[in-house]
Amino acid sequence: MSVPHSEICLPPRCESCGVGTVRIGKLPRIGLRPLVYVYKCDACNRITSVEPERQEEAARRRPVSARRPRR
């Protein structure tokens, strides 16, 4: 069984201090609301949330000019 890309990615860095964050929770998908991971910065106690599905969609929708050329 393969693990989704969002499960193996490194946690984001804190937007305030730049220190790595720790995942403290996962809010499940309910109805139209997307899956959300919740991270906390131990240095400054800032809470950050990430919607992994939107990140993956953004990576798939890169502009044509940003894609690597085919060989």
PQR file of N, CA, C, O and H, with PARSE charges and radii, in Angstrom:
ATOM      1  N   MET A   1       0.846  -1.184   0.000 -0.4000 1.5000
ATOM      2  CA  MET A   1       0.000   0.000   0.000 -0.0000 2.0000
ATOM      3  C   MET A   1       0.886   1.240   0.000  0.5500 1.7000
ATOM      4  O   MET A   1       1.772   1.367   0.846 -0.5500 1.4000
ATOM      5  N   SER A   2       0.664   2.131  -0.914 -0.4000 1.5000
ATOM      6  CA  SER A   2       1.493   3.329  -0.991 -0.0000 2.0000
ATOM      7  C   SER A   2       0.959   4.411  -0.060  0.5500 1.7000
ATOM      8  O   SER A   2      -0.241   4.492   0.204 -0.5500 1.4000
ATOM      9  H   SER A   2      -0.055   2.028  -1.601  0.4000 1.0000
ATOM     10  N   VAL A   3       1.864   5.228   0.423 -0.4000 1.5000
ATOM     11  CA  VAL A   3       1.521   6.326   1.324 -0.0000 2.0000
ATOM     12  C   VAL A   3       1.318   7.579   0.486  0.5500 1.7000
ATOM     13  O   VAL A   3       2.137   7.856  -0.390 -0.5500 1.4000
ATOM     14  H   VAL A   3       2.838   5.163   0.208  0.4000 1.0000
ATOM     15  N   PRO A   4       0.249   8.354   0.722 -0.5600 1.5000
ATOM     16  CA  PRO A   4       0.035   9.588  -0.043  0.2800 2.0000
ATOM     17  C   PRO A   4       1.206  10.553   0.115  0.5500 1.7000
ATOM     18  O   PRO A   4       1.874  10.577   1.149 -0.5500 1.4000
ATOM     19  N   HIS A   5       1.442  11.341  -0.919 -0.4000 1.5000
ATOM     20  CA  HIS A   5       2.535  12.314  -0.918 -0.0000 2.0000
ATOM     21  C   HIS A   5       2.444  13.250   0.281  0.5500 1.7000
ATOM     22  O   HIS A   5       3.464  13.604   0.872 -0.5500 1.4000
ATOM     23  H   HIS A   5       0.900  11.322  -1.759  0.4000 1.0000
ATOM     24  N   SER A   6       1.229  13.650   0.642 -0.4000 1.5000
ATOM     25  CA  SER A   6       1.043  14.583   1.748 -0.0000 2.0000
ATOM     26  C   SER A   6       1.446  13.985   3.087  0.5500 1.7000
ATOM     27  O   SER A   6       1.746  14.729   4.020 -0.5500 1.4000
ATOM     28  H   SER A   6       0.401  13.362   0.162  0.4000 1.0000
ATOM     29  N   GLU A   7       1.460  12.652   3.207 -0.4000 1.5000
ATOM     30  CA  GLU A   7       1.812  12.007   4.464 -0.0000 2.0000
ATOM     31  C   GLU A   7       3.328  11.958   4.673  0.5500 1.7000
ATOM     32  O   GLU A   7       3.786  11.880   5.813 -0.5500 1.4000
ATOM     33  H   GLU A   7       1.216  12.048   2.449  0.4000 1.0000
ATOM     34  N   ILE A   8       4.111  12.003   3.593 -0.4000 1.5000
ATOM     35  CA  ILE A   8       5.554  11.853   3.739 -0.0000 2.0000
ATOM     36  C   ILE A   8       6.324  13.161   3.597  0.5500 1.7000
ATOM     37  O   ILE A   8       7.545  13.175   3.753 -0.5500 1.4000
ATOM     38  H   ILE A   8       3.739  12.066   2.667  0.4000 1.0000
ATOM     39  N   CYS A   9       5.639  14.244   3.309 -0.4000 1.5000
ATOM     40  CA  CYS A   9       6.292  15.542   3.163 -0.0000 2.0000
ATOM     41  C   CYS A   9       6.791  16.048   4.513  0.5500 1.7000
ATOM     42  O   CYS A   9       6.247  15.699   5.561 -0.5500 1.4000
ATOM     43  H   CYS A   9       4.647  14.232   3.183  0.4000 1.0000
ATOM     44  N   LEU A  10       7.814  16.859   4.471 -0.4000 1.5000
ATOM     45  CA  LEU A  10       8.311  17.481   5.690 -0.0000 2.0000
ATOM     46  C   LEU A  10       7.340  18.547   6.161  0.5500 1.7000
ATOM     47  O   LEU A  10       6.675  19.184   5.344 -0.5500 1.4000
ATOM     48  H   LEU A  10       8.256  17.142   3.620  0.4000 1.0000
ATOM     49  N   PRO A  11       7.250  18.750   7.469 -0.5600 1.5000
ATOM     50  CA  PRO A  11       6.356  19.801   7.965  0.2800 2.0000
ATOM     51  C   PRO A  11       6.850  21.180   7.531  0.5500 1.7000
ATOM     52  O   PRO A  11       8.044  21.371   7.302 -0.5500 1.4000
ATOM     53  N   PRO A  12       5.938  22.130   7.419 -0.5600 1.5000
ATOM     54  CA  PRO A  12       6.342  23.474   6.968  0.2800 2.0000
ATOM     55  C   PRO A  12       7.169  24.199   8.027  0.5500 1.7000
ATOM     56  O   PRO A  12       7.128  23.856   9.209 -0.5500 1.4000
ATOM     57  N   ARG A  13       7.908  25.192   7.590 -0.4000 1.5000
ATOM     58  CA  ARG A  13       8.648  26.045   8.528 -0.0000 2.0000
ATOM     59  C   ARG A  13       7.720  27.138   9.024  0.5500 1.7000
ATOM     60  O   ARG A  13       6.778  27.528   8.334 -0.5500 1.4000
ATOM     61  H   ARG A  13       7.942  25.471   6.630  0.4000 1.0000
ATOM     62  N   CYS A  14       7.993  27.630  10.229 -0.4000 1.5000
ATOM     63  CA  CYS A  14       7.184  28.690  10.826 -0.0000 2.0000
ATOM     64  C   CYS A  14       7.327  29.960  10.000  0.5500 1.7000
ATOM     65  O   CYS A  14       8.433  30.324   9.602 -0.5500 1.4000
ATOM     66  H   CYS A  14       8.757  27.312  10.790  0.4000 1.0000
ATOM     67  N   GLU A  15       6.212  30.633   9.744 -0.4000 1.5000
ATOM     68  CA  GLU A  15       6.236  31.863   8.962 -0.0000 2.0000
ATOM     69  C   GLU A  15       6.841  33.015   9.751  0.5500 1.7000
ATOM     70  O   GLU A  15       7.348  33.967   9.158 -0.5500 1.4000
ATOM     71  H   GLU A  15       5.313  30.337  10.067  0.4000 1.0000
ATOM     72  N   SER A  16       6.797  32.944  11.084 -0.4000 1.5000
ATOM     73  CA  SER A  16       7.313  34.034  11.921 -0.0000 2.0000
ATOM     74  C   SER A  16       8.807  33.930  12.165  0.5500 1.7000
ATOM     75  O   SER A  16       9.550  34.885  11.937 -0.5500 1.4000
ATOM     76  H   SER A  16       6.385  32.171  11.566  0.4000 1.0000
ATOM     77  N   CYS A  17       9.250  32.753  12.635 -0.4000 1.5000
ATOM     78  CA  CYS A  17      10.648  32.640  13.051 -0.0000 2.0000
ATOM     79  C   CYS A  17      11.489  31.731  12.166  0.5500 1.7000
ATOM     80  O   CYS A  17      12.714  31.738  12.286 -0.5500 1.4000
ATOM     81  H   CYS A  17       8.646  31.977  12.820  0.4000 1.0000
ATOM     82  N   GLY A  18      10.876  30.949  11.283 -0.4000 1.5000
ATOM     83  CA  GLY A  18      11.626  30.106  10.353 -0.0000 2.0000
ATOM     84  C   GLY A  18      12.039  28.749  10.912  0.5500 1.7000
ATOM     85  O   GLY A  18      12.686  27.969  10.213 -0.5500 1.4000
ATOM     86  H   GLY A  18       9.880  30.943  11.186  0.4000 1.0000
ATOM     87  N   VAL A  19      11.680  28.454  12.151 -0.4000 1.5000
ATOM     88  CA  VAL A  19      12.013  27.170  12.770 -0.0000 2.0000
ATOM     89  C   VAL A  19      11.033  26.113  12.268  0.5500 1.7000
ATOM     90  O   VAL A  19       9.896  26.437  11.925 -0.5500 1.4000
ATOM     91  H   VAL A  19      11.154  29.087  12.719  0.4000 1.0000
ATOM     92  N   GLY A  20      11.462  24.860  12.223 -0.4000 1.5000
ATOM     93  CA  GLY A  20      10.582  23.777  11.803 -0.0000 2.0000
ATOM     94  C   GLY A  20       9.417  23.604  12.765  0.5500 1.7000
ATOM     95  O   GLY A  20       9.537  23.898  13.954 -0.5500 1.4000
ATOM     96  H   GLY A  20      12.385  24.597  12.502  0.4000 1.0000
ATOM     97  N   THR A  21       8.296  23.129  12.253 -0.4000 1.5000
ATOM     98  CA  THR A  21       7.102  22.931  13.067 -0.0000 2.0000
ATOM     99  C   THR A  21       6.874  21.447  13.330  0.5500 1.7000
ATOM    100  O   THR A  21       7.522  20.593  12.727 -0.5500 1.4000
ATOM    101  H   THR A  21       8.198  22.890  11.287  0.4000 1.0000
ATOM    102  N   VAL A  22       5.948  21.153  14.234 -0.4000 1.5000
ATOM    103  CA  VAL A  22       5.590  19.783  14.589 -0.0000 2.0000
ATOM    104  C   VAL A  22       4.104  19.594  14.325  0.5500 1.7000
ATOM    105  O   VAL A  22       3.291  20.447  14.684 -0.5500 1.4000
ATOM    106  H   VAL A  22       5.421  21.847  14.724  0.4000 1.0000
ATOM    107  N   ARG A  23       3.748  18.475  13.698 -0.4000 1.5000
ATOM    108  CA  ARG A  23       2.330  18.219  13.437 -0.0000 2.0000
ATOM    109  C   ARG A  23       1.647  17.816  14.740  0.5500 1.7000
ATOM    110  O   ARG A  23       2.048  16.852  15.391 -0.5500 1.4000
ATOM    111  H   ARG A  23       4.407  17.782  13.407  0.4000 1.0000
ATOM    112  N   ILE A  24       0.606  18.570  15.112 -0.4000 1.5000
ATOM    113  CA  ILE A  24      -0.089  18.287  16.362 -0.0000 2.0000
ATOM    114  C   ILE A  24      -1.484  17.735  16.139  0.5500 1.7000
ATOM    115  O   ILE A  24      -2.136  17.298  17.087 -0.5500 1.4000
ATOM    116  H   ILE A  24       0.280  19.353  14.583  0.4000 1.0000
ATOM    117  N   GLY A  25      -1.951  17.749  14.897 -0.4000 1.5000
ATOM    118  CA  GLY A  25      -3.287  17.225  14.664 -0.0000 2.0000
ATOM    119  C   GLY A  25      -3.642  17.103  13.206  0.5500 1.7000
ATOM    120  O   GLY A  25      -2.942  17.594  12.320 -0.5500 1.4000
ATOM    121  H   GLY A  25      -1.421  18.104  14.127  0.4000 1.0000
ATOM    122  N   LYS A  26      -4.752  16.434  12.987 -0.4000 1.5000
ATOM    123  CA  LYS A  26      -5.263  16.221  11.637 -0.0000 2.0000
ATOM    124  C   LYS A  26      -6.776  16.349  11.721  0.5500 1.7000
ATOM    125  O   LYS A  26      -7.425  15.598  12.450 -0.5500 1.4000
ATOM    126  H   LYS A  26      -5.321  16.036  13.706  0.4000 1.0000
ATOM    127  N   LEU A  27      -7.341  17.290  10.981 -0.4000 1.5000
ATOM    128  CA  LEU A  27      -8.786  17.476  10.942 -0.0000 2.0000
ATOM    129  C   LEU A  27      -9.311  16.749   9.709  0.5500 1.7000
ATOM    130  O   LEU A  27      -8.930  17.090   8.589 -0.5500 1.4000
ATOM    131  H   LEU A  27      -6.814  17.900  10.388  0.4000 1.0000
ATOM    132  N   PRO A  28     -10.170  15.762   9.889 -0.5600 1.5000
ATOM    133  CA  PRO A  28     -10.626  14.953   8.754  0.2800 2.0000
ATOM    134  C   PRO A  28     -11.517  15.728   7.789  0.5500 1.7000
ATOM    135  O   PRO A  28     -12.089  16.764   8.128 -0.5500 1.4000
ATOM    136  N   ARG A  29     -11.614  15.195   6.585 -0.4000 1.5000
ATOM    137  CA  ARG A  29     -12.499  15.770   5.574 -0.0000 2.0000
ATOM    138  C   ARG A  29     -13.940  15.495   5.994  0.5500 1.7000
ATOM    139  O   ARG A  29     -14.298  14.351   6.274 -0.5500 1.4000
ATOM    140  H   ARG A  29     -11.150  14.353   6.309  0.4000 1.0000
ATOM    141  N   ILE A  30     -14.760  16.532   6.040 -0.4000 1.5000
ATOM    142  CA  ILE A  30     -16.173  16.388   6.377 -0.0000 2.0000
ATOM    143  C   ILE A  30     -16.979  17.182   5.360  0.5500 1.7000
ATOM    144  O   ILE A  30     -16.842  18.400   5.251 -0.5500 1.4000
ATOM    145  H   ILE A  30     -14.468  17.462   5.813  0.4000 1.0000
ATOM    146  N   GLY A  31     -17.807  16.485   4.630 -0.4000 1.5000
ATOM    147  CA  GLY A  31     -18.629  17.147   3.620 -0.0000 2.0000
ATOM    148  C   GLY A  31     -17.761  17.844   2.586  0.5500 1.7000
ATOM    149  O   GLY A  31     -16.925  17.210   1.942 -0.5500 1.4000
ATOM    150  H   GLY A  31     -17.918  15.495   4.718  0.4000 1.0000
ATOM    151  N   LEU A  32     -17.956  19.142   2.427 -0.4000 1.5000
ATOM    152  CA  LEU A  32     -17.183  19.916   1.457 -0.0000 2.0000
ATOM    153  C   LEU A  32     -15.877  20.458   2.024  0.5500 1.7000
ATOM    154  O   LEU A  32     -15.054  20.986   1.276 -0.5500 1.4000
ATOM    155  H   LEU A  32     -18.635  19.657   2.950  0.4000 1.0000
ATOM    156  N   ARG A  33     -15.674  20.336   3.333 -0.4000 1.5000
ATOM    157  CA  ARG A  33     -14.441  20.837   3.954 -0.0000 2.0000
ATOM    158  C   ARG A  33     -13.288  19.879   3.665  0.5500 1.7000
ATOM    159  O   ARG A  33     -13.457  18.666   3.788 -0.5500 1.4000
ATOM    160  H   ARG A  33     -16.342  19.906   3.940  0.4000 1.0000
ATOM    161  N   PRO A  34     -12.129  20.392   3.287 -0.5600 1.5000
ATOM    162  CA  PRO A  34     -10.990  19.526   2.947  0.2800 2.0000
ATOM    163  C   PRO A  34     -10.266  19.003   4.195  0.5500 1.7000
ATOM    164  O   PRO A  34     -10.485  19.490   5.304 -0.5500 1.4000
ATOM    165  N   LEU A  35      -9.416  18.021   3.995 -0.4000 1.5000
ATOM    166  CA  LEU A  35      -8.530  17.516   5.027 -0.0000 2.0000
ATOM    167  C   LEU A  35      -7.554  18.630   5.411  0.5500 1.7000
ATOM    168  O   LEU A  35      -7.054  19.333   4.533 -0.5500 1.4000
ATOM    169  H   LEU A  35      -9.238  17.625   3.094  0.4000 1.0000
ATOM    170  N   VAL A  36      -7.276  18.803   6.705 -0.4000 1.5000
ATOM    171  CA  VAL A  36      -6.377  19.862   7.167 -0.0000 2.0000
ATOM    172  C   VAL A  36      -5.420  19.290   8.204  0.5500 1.7000
ATOM    173  O   VAL A  36      -5.846  18.628   9.150 -0.5500 1.4000
ATOM    174  H   VAL A  36      -7.683  18.232   7.418  0.4000 1.0000
ATOM    175  N   TYR A  37      -4.128  19.547   8.025 -0.4000 1.5000
ATOM    176  CA  TYR A  37      -3.125  19.193   9.025 -0.0000 2.0000
ATOM    177  C   TYR A  37      -2.810  20.439   9.840  0.5500 1.7000
ATOM    178  O   TYR A  37      -2.732  21.538   9.291 -0.5500 1.4000
ATOM    179  H   TYR A  37      -3.782  20.086   7.256  0.4000 1.0000
ATOM    180  N   VAL A  38      -2.627  20.272  11.152 -0.4000 1.5000
ATOM    181  CA  VAL A  38      -2.349  21.394  12.047 -0.0000 2.0000
ATOM    182  C   VAL A  38      -0.944  21.224  12.607  0.5500 1.7000
ATOM    183  O   VAL A  38      -0.595  20.161  13.121 -0.5500 1.4000
ATOM    184  H   VAL A  38      -2.690  19.379  11.598  0.4000 1.0000
ATOM    185  N   TYR A  39      -0.136  22.285  12.503 -0.4000 1.5000
ATOM    186  CA  TYR A  39       1.252  22.282  12.959 -0.0000 2.0000
ATOM    187  C   TYR A  39       1.457  23.374  14.003  0.5500 1.7000
ATOM    188  O   TYR A  39       0.759  24.388  14.010 -0.5500 1.4000
ATOM    189  H   TYR A  39      -0.420  23.149  12.086  0.4000 1.0000
ATOM    190  N   LYS A  40       2.439  23.146  14.894 -0.4000 1.5000
ATOM    191  CA  LYS A  40       2.765  24.137  15.923 -0.0000 2.0000
ATOM    192  C   LYS A  40       4.271  24.357  15.954  0.5500 1.7000
ATOM    193  O   LYS A  40       5.054  23.411  15.881 -0.5500 1.4000
ATOM    194  H   LYS A  40       3.006  22.322  14.889  0.4000 1.0000
ATOM    195  N   CYS A  41       4.658  25.613  16.063 -0.4000 1.5000
ATOM    196  CA  CYS A  41       6.063  25.976  16.208 -0.0000 2.0000
ATOM    197  C   CYS A  41       6.386  25.957  17.703  0.5500 1.7000
ATOM    198  O   CYS A  41       5.746  26.663  18.482 -0.5500 1.4000
ATOM    199  H   CYS A  41       4.021  26.382  16.123  0.4000 1.0000
ATOM    200  N   ASP A  42       7.371  25.157  18.107 -0.4000 1.5000
ATOM    201  CA  ASP A  42       7.747  25.086  19.521 -0.0000 2.0000
ATOM    202  C   ASP A  42       8.457  26.356  19.994  0.5500 1.7000
ATOM    203  O   ASP A  42       8.405  26.694  21.177 -0.5500 1.4000
ATOM    204  H   ASP A  42       7.891  24.583  17.475  0.4000 1.0000
ATOM    205  N   ALA A  43       9.112  27.050  19.081 -0.4000 1.5000
ATOM    206  CA  ALA A  43       9.870  28.240  19.473 -0.0000 2.0000
ATOM    207  C   ALA A  43       8.960  29.427  19.801  0.5500 1.7000
ATOM    208  O   ALA A  43       9.159  30.100  20.813 -0.5500 1.4000
ATOM    209  H   ALA A  43       9.154  26.775  18.121  0.4000 1.0000
ATOM    210  N   CYS A  44       7.964  29.684  18.948 -0.4000 1.5000
ATOM    211  CA  CYS A  44       7.124  30.872  19.165 -0.0000 2.0000
ATOM    212  C   CYS A  44       5.651  30.540  19.410  0.5500 1.7000
ATOM    213  O   CYS A  44       4.828  31.448  19.529 -0.5500 1.4000
ATOM    214  H   CYS A  44       7.802  29.137  18.126  0.4000 1.0000
ATOM    215  N   ASN A  45       5.309  29.252  19.487 -0.4000 1.5000
ATOM    216  CA  ASN A  45       3.946  28.780  19.763 -0.0000 2.0000
ATOM    217  C   ASN A  45       2.916  29.197  18.722  0.5500 1.7000
ATOM    218  O   ASN A  45       1.728  29.279  19.036 -0.5500 1.4000
ATOM    219  H   ASN A  45       5.978  28.514  19.391  0.4000 1.0000
ATOM    220  N   ARG A  46       3.340  29.461  17.498 -0.4000 1.5000
ATOM    221  CA  ARG A  46       2.411  29.824  16.427 -0.0000 2.0000
ATOM    222  C   ARG A  46       1.799  28.558  15.835  0.5500 1.7000
ATOM    223  O   ARG A  46       2.497  27.566  15.628 -0.5500 1.4000
ATOM    224  H   ARG A  46       4.305  29.394  17.243  0.4000 1.0000
ATOM    225  N   ILE A  47       0.500  28.593  15.564 -0.4000 1.5000
ATOM    226  CA  ILE A  47      -0.227  27.473  14.982 -0.0000 2.0000
ATOM    227  C   ILE A  47      -0.418  27.733  13.494  0.5500 1.7000
ATOM    228  O   ILE A  47      -0.772  28.842  13.094 -0.5500 1.4000
ATOM    229  H   ILE A  47      -0.068  29.400  15.732  0.4000 1.0000
ATOM    230  N   THR A  48      -0.185  26.714  12.678 -0.4000 1.5000
ATOM    231  CA  THR A  48      -0.323  26.816  11.235 -0.0000 2.0000
ATOM    232  C   THR A  48      -1.162  25.640  10.742  0.5500 1.7000
ATOM    233  O   THR A  48      -1.041  24.534  11.268 -0.5500 1.4000
ATOM    234  H   THR A  48       0.102  25.813  13.003  0.4000 1.0000
ATOM    235  N   SER A  49      -2.000  25.863   9.751 -0.4000 1.5000
ATOM    236  CA  SER A  49      -2.765  24.771   9.159 -0.0000 2.0000
ATOM    237  C   SER A  49      -2.434  24.658   7.679  0.5500 1.7000
ATOM    238  O   SER A  49      -2.162  25.655   7.011 -0.5500 1.4000
ATOM    239  H   SER A  49      -2.098  26.761   9.324  0.4000 1.0000
ATOM    240  N   VAL A  50      -2.462  23.421   7.175 -0.4000 1.5000
ATOM    241  CA  VAL A  50      -2.117  23.150   5.783 -0.0000 2.0000
ATOM    242  C   VAL A  50      -3.162  22.218   5.200  0.5500 1.7000
ATOM    243  O   VAL A  50      -3.524  21.212   5.809 -0.5500 1.4000
ATOM    244  H   VAL A  50      -2.683  22.610   7.718  0.4000 1.0000
ATOM    245  N   GLU A  51      -3.645  22.563   4.004 -0.4000 1.5000
ATOM    246  CA  GLU A  51      -4.552  21.698   3.263 -0.0000 2.0000
ATOM    247  C   GLU A  51      -3.734  20.989   2.194  0.5500 1.7000
ATOM    248  O   GLU A  51      -3.457  21.580   1.150 -0.5500 1.4000
ATOM    249  H   GLU A  51      -3.351  23.381   3.509  0.4000 1.0000
ATOM    250  N   PRO A  52      -3.338  19.735   2.424 -0.5600 1.5000
ATOM    251  CA  PRO A  52      -2.449  19.047   1.483  0.2800 2.0000
ATOM    252  C   PRO A  52      -3.029  18.873   0.092  0.5500 1.7000
ATOM    253  O   PRO A  52      -2.282  18.869  -0.886 -0.5500 1.4000
ATOM    254  N   GLU A  53      -4.345  18.728  -0.022 -0.4000 1.5000
ATOM    255  CA  GLU A  53      -4.957  18.560  -1.337 -0.0000 2.0000
ATOM    256  C   GLU A  53      -4.753  19.796  -2.200  0.5500 1.7000
ATOM    257  O   GLU A  53      -4.514  19.677  -3.402 -0.5500 1.4000
ATOM    258  H   GLU A  53      -4.952  18.731   0.772  0.4000 1.0000
ATOM    259  N   ARG A  54      -4.844  20.965  -1.612 -0.4000 1.5000
ATOM    260  CA  ARG A  54      -4.638  22.203  -2.389 -0.0000 2.0000
ATOM    261  C   ARG A  54      -3.195  22.341  -2.829  0.5500 1.7000
ATOM    262  O   ARG A  54      -2.934  22.836  -3.926 -0.5500 1.4000
ATOM    263  H   ARG A  54      -5.038  21.062  -0.636  0.4000 1.0000
ATOM    264  N   GLN A  55      -2.243  21.914  -1.998 -0.4000 1.5000
ATOM    265  CA  GLN A  55      -0.836  21.977  -2.377 -0.0000 2.0000
ATOM    266  C   GLN A  55      -0.573  21.066  -3.563  0.5500 1.7000
ATOM    267  O   GLN A  55       0.124  21.450  -4.503 -0.5500 1.4000
ATOM    268  H   GLN A  55      -2.455  21.513  -1.107  0.4000 1.0000
ATOM    269  N   GLU A  56      -1.136  19.842  -3.523 -0.4000 1.5000
ATOM    270  CA  GLU A  56      -0.932  18.906  -4.616 -0.0000 2.0000
ATOM    271  C   GLU A  56      -1.591  19.403  -5.896  0.5500 1.7000
ATOM    272  O   GLU A  56      -1.031  19.238  -6.980 -0.5500 1.4000
ATOM    273  H   GLU A  56      -1.702  19.530  -2.759  0.4000 1.0000
ATOM    274  N   GLU A  57      -2.776  20.012  -5.787 -0.4000 1.5000
ATOM    275  CA  GLU A  57      -3.446  20.563  -6.966 -0.0000 2.0000
ATOM    276  C   GLU A  57      -2.640  21.711  -7.558  0.5500 1.7000
ATOM    277  O   GLU A  57      -2.540  21.834  -8.779 -0.5500 1.4000
ATOM    278  H   GLU A  57      -3.231  20.146  -4.907  0.4000 1.0000
ATOM    279  N   ALA A  58      -2.069  22.543  -6.710 -0.4000 1.5000
ATOM    280  CA  ALA A  58      -1.262  23.672  -7.189 -0.0000 2.0000
ATOM    281  C   ALA A  58      -0.024  23.156  -7.915  0.5500 1.7000
ATOM    282  O   ALA A  58       0.387  23.732  -8.923 -0.5500 1.4000
ATOM    283  H   ALA A  58      -2.150  22.443  -5.718  0.4000 1.0000
ATOM    284  N   ALA A  59       0.567  22.089  -7.418 -0.4000 1.5000
ATOM    285  CA  ALA A  59       1.741  21.525  -8.077 -0.0000 2.0000
ATOM    286  C   ALA A  59       1.376  20.946  -9.437  0.5500 1.7000
ATOM    287  O   ALA A  59       2.167  21.014 -10.377 -0.5500 1.4000
ATOM    288  H   ALA A  59       0.233  21.621  -6.600  0.4000 1.0000
ATOM    289  N   ARG A  60       0.172  20.374  -9.542 -0.4000 1.5000
ATOM    290  CA  ARG A  60      -0.270  19.812 -10.819 -0.0000 2.0000
ATOM    291  C   ARG A  60      -0.636  20.883 -11.820  0.5500 1.7000
ATOM    292  O   ARG A  60      -0.514  20.667 -13.026 -0.5500 1.4000
ATOM    293  H   ARG A  60      -0.471  20.319  -8.778  0.4000 1.0000
ATOM    294  N   ARG A  61      -1.086  22.043 -11.344 -0.4000 1.5000
ATOM    295  CA  ARG A  61      -1.543  23.122 -12.230 -0.0000 2.0000
ATOM    296  C   ARG A  61      -0.459  24.137 -12.551  0.5500 1.7000
ATOM    297  O   ARG A  61      -0.765  25.280 -12.890 -0.5500 1.4000
ATOM    298  H   ARG A  61      -1.185  22.218 -10.364  0.4000 1.0000
ATOM    299  N   ARG A  62       0.795  23.738 -12.451 -0.4000 1.5000
ATOM    300  CA  ARG A  62       1.863  24.690 -12.766 -0.0000 2.0000
ATOM    301  C   ARG A  62       1.684  25.223 -14.177  0.5500 1.7000
ATOM    302  O   ARG A  62       1.234  24.502 -15.068 -0.5500 1.4000
ATOM    303  H   ARG A  62       1.043  22.809 -12.176  0.4000 1.0000
ATOM    304  N   PRO A  63       2.035  26.477 -14.377 -0.5600 1.5000
ATOM    305  CA  PRO A  63       1.924  27.037 -15.729  0.2800 2.0000
ATOM    306  C   PRO A  63       2.793  26.253 -16.711  0.5500 1.7000
ATOM    307  O   PRO A  63       3.798  25.655 -16.329 -0.5500 1.4000
ATOM    308  N   VAL A  64       2.393  26.266 -17.969 -0.4000 1.5000
ATOM    309  CA  VAL A  64       3.112  25.524 -19.001 -0.0000 2.0000
ATOM    310  C   VAL A  64       4.571  25.963 -19.062  0.5500 1.7000
ATOM    311  O   VAL A  64       5.450  25.125 -19.261 -0.5500 1.4000
ATOM    312  H   VAL A  64       1.576  26.752 -18.280  0.4000 1.0000
ATOM    313  N   SER A  65       4.849  27.247 -18.896 -0.4000 1.5000
ATOM    314  CA  SER A  65       6.232  27.742 -18.971 -0.0000 2.0000
ATOM    315  C   SER A  65       7.081  27.241 -17.811  0.5500 1.7000
ATOM    316  O   SER A  65       8.306  27.211 -17.927 -0.5500 1.4000
ATOM    317  H   SER A  65       4.135  27.928 -18.733  0.4000 1.0000
ATOM    318  N   ALA A  66       6.470  26.847 -16.696 -0.4000 1.5000
ATOM    319  CA  ALA A  66       7.229  26.388 -15.533 -0.0000 2.0000
ATOM    320  C   ALA A  66       7.513  24.894 -15.589  0.5500 1.7000
ATOM    321  O   ALA A  66       8.322  24.385 -14.813 -0.5500 1.4000
ATOM    322  H   ALA A  66       5.475  26.871 -16.602  0.4000 1.0000
ATOM    323  N   ARG A  67       6.858  24.195 -16.494 -0.4000 1.5000
ATOM    324  CA  ARG A  67       7.082  22.755 -16.600 -0.0000 2.0000
ATOM    325  C   ARG A  67       8.409  22.470 -17.272  0.5500 1.7000
ATOM    326  O   ARG A  67       8.908  23.267 -18.067 -0.5500 1.4000
ATOM    327  H   ARG A  67       6.201  24.608 -17.124  0.4000 1.0000
ATOM    328  N   ARG A  68       8.970  21.323 -16.939 -0.4000 1.5000
ATOM    329  CA  ARG A  68      10.225  20.934 -17.570 -0.0000 2.0000
ATOM    330  C   ARG A  68       9.954  20.463 -19.003  0.5500 1.7000
ATOM    331  O   ARG A  68       8.937  19.820 -19.262 -0.5500 1.4000
ATOM    332  H   ARG A  68       8.565  20.675 -16.293  0.4000 1.0000
ATOM    333  N   PRO A  69      10.846  20.776 -19.917 -0.5600 1.5000
ATOM    334  CA  PRO A  69      10.639  20.344 -21.302  0.2800 2.0000
ATOM    335  C   PRO A  69      10.775  18.838 -21.425  0.5500 1.7000
ATOM    336  O   PRO A  69      11.547  18.215 -20.697 -0.5500 1.4000
ATOM    337  N   ARG A  70      10.016  18.250 -22.358 -0.4000 1.5000
ATOM    338  CA  ARG A  70      10.108  16.818 -22.612 -0.0000 2.0000
ATOM    339  C   ARG A  70      11.334  16.525 -23.449  0.5500 1.7000
ATOM    340  O   ARG A  70      11.803  17.368 -24.214 -0.5500 1.4000
ATOM    341  H   ARG A  70       9.389  18.757 -22.950  0.4000 1.0000
ATOM    342  N   ARG A  71      11.839  15.330 -23.293 -0.4000 1.5000
ATOM    343  CA  ARG A  71      13.019  14.944 -24.082 -0.0000 2.0000
ATOM    344  C   ARG A  71      12.658  14.013 -25.196  0.5500 1.7000
ATOM    345  O   ARG A  71      13.530  13.592 -25.956 -0.5500 1.4000
ATOM    346  H   ARG A  71      11.459  14.646 -22.671  0.4000 1.0000
TER
END
